[in-house]
Structures are given as structure tokens and as C-alpha cells.
Amino acid sequence: MALVSAVTALTCSVLTLSAISCDRFTAIMYPFHARITKQRTGGVLASVWLISAAVASPLLMYTTPYTVQWTDVRLTYCGESWPQRVVFDEATGVCVARSASKQLYYTAVTVALFFVPVFVMSSAYALILHALWRERHPGEANANNTLLYTRAKRKVK
């Protein structure tokens, strides 16, 4: 159960950070179109938790308790028990247990919870930086404004 809680917390954290970066992107790039409402915020939070529960759900099916009995201590822990297929590896001459479903799950989790959020967050913040750097700040001098101010001045004699 600890593994399921850890995966759920990790997924919530990553998805929340991605949602925050998307929210900041929308608020900065489209300030007049950003409509943050309680319903939208609640929907995003509910989606984050539902997706997190869905990501952790395979671990509920493939986690089993194991017990190790020592002389005076009994140790019980939860471990993963994915379906395996035993194949003979001709290169090493040894039978190897492989779990295609475990490999598929962890590959999908790695892509969905690391590579995609890193791409989304870095893209959002890079576009924000680009937009803020190219924008002129109020009061910033430029050649056109200086020329207009110079022409507008009148000498009073």
C-alpha cells in the first residue's frame, strides 16, 4: 500500500506542477482571456486526483504481501508480483523471467510522468520568457519616442 500511496503522491505532484505552469502561461500570454473560476479549478484538481488514482491502480492488482520468518522476528513487506514469462536466453545459457506488462507500465509511467511534463513545463516557461523579454516596459526609451518628444518641445522666448 505504501507503493500505491507513493505513486499517487508523485503523480499528483507532477500533474499539479504541469497545471500550474499551464495556468501561468495562459495568465501571462492571454491575460484578458484567462478565466479562472472555482468550477474550472475544481475540475482540474479532480482530474489530477482521478488520473493519479488511475496511474497507481495497476499496482493495487500486482502488489502482494511477503513474509520472511527469522529466528525471533517476522518481517512482512509488500512487493510487486507482475505476471512473468520464463524464456531461455541462448547468449548466457540461463532461463530468465521477463514481465512485459511491468516493462510496459514503467515505460508508460516514465514517459507520461517525466518526459511529457518536462516538455510541457519547459515549453510554457520558455514561451513566457520569450514574450516578456521582447515586450517593452512602460517608460522604456526608444528612438521613436525620443524623436516625438524632441519635436513636441517648443522653445519659449
N, C-alpha and C positions, 0 to 999 in steps of 0.2 A: 504494500500500500504506500510505502514511503516513496517508491519509484514513481508511482502514478501521481502522487502529490507534487513531486519534484518536476515532472514533465509538464503537469498542468500549470504550475507556477512559472516555469520557464517560458512556456508558450504564451501565457497571459502577459508576461513582461515584454516579450519581443513584439507581440501584436499591439500592445498599448504604445510602445515607443514608435512603432510604424504609424499608428493612428495619430499620435501627437505630431509627428513630422508632416503628415499629410494635412492636418489641421493648420499647422503653421504656414505651410505652403499656400493653402487656399486663402488664409487671412492676409498674407503679405502680398501675394501676386494678384489676387482678386478681392480687394478689401470691401468693395461695395456689393459683391455677390455672395460673400460669406454669410450664411445664415445659420448661426449656431443656436439650436433650440434644445429644450430639455428632452423632447422626443427623439431627436437625432442623436444626442449624446447617449441617451438610454439605449437606443438601438445599437450603437457602436459598441457600448460596453457589454450588452447582452450577446452580441455576435462574437466578441472577443472570448467571453467565457464559454459559449457553445462550441466554438472552434477548438478551444483549449481542451474541453472535455472530449471532443471527437478525436483529437490527436492522441490523447492519453488512453482512450478506450481499448486499443489492441493490447496494451499492457495488462489490463484487467483480465483479459482472456488467457494470456500466456505467462502469468506470474503465479508461481506455486510456492508454498512454504516448504522449506527443507529443514530437517532436524539432524544435528550432529550430537551424538552422545559421547561425552568424555567420561573419565573416571568419576568425577564428582560434579560435573557441570553439564547441563543440557543446553545446547545453543540452537535456537530456531531463527531462521532468516528467510527472507523472500528472494527467490531467484527467478530468472526467466527460463521458460521451457518452451521454446518455439518448436514447431514440427520440423523434423530433420529427415534428411535422406542420406544414407551412407553410400559412398561411392569409393571405388578403388582408384587411388592415384598411382598411375604407372610410373611416373617420374621418381617418386620416393618409395614406391612399393608398400604403401601404407593405406589402410582404409580411413577415409576422412568423412566426418559428419558435416553436412552442409545444410544450412537453412536458408532457402531462397526467400521465404516470407520475411524473415528477420532482416536480411540484407536489403530487401525492397523497402521495408518500413523505415529503417535507419537512413537509407539514402534519401527517401522522400522527406523525412523529417529534417535532414541536414539541408536539403535544397530549400524547403519551404520555410524553415525557421532560421536559416543563416544567410544563404546567398540572396534570396528574394528580398528579405528585409534590409540587408546591407545595400542592395541596389536601389531600393525604394527610398531609403533614408538619405543615401549619398546623393542621389539624383535630386531629391527635393531640396536639400540644403545647398547643393551646387547651383541650382537654378535661382534660389533665393539670394545667394551671394552675388551671382552674376547680375541679377536685377537691381540689387542695392548698390553695387559698385558703379553701374553705368548711369544711375539716376543722379540728377543734380540736386544738391541740397539747397534749401531756402537760404538766400543771401550769398550764395556762392557766385563769385565774379566770373564773368566770361566776356569775350571780346565784343559781342553784340550789345550786351547791356552797358558796358563801359562807353561804347560809341554813342548809344542813345542818351545816356546821362550827360555826356560831354556836349552834345548838340542841344540838349534841353536847357542847359545852363545859359543864363543871359547875364551879360555884364551890365551892371547898374552903374551909371556915371553920375 
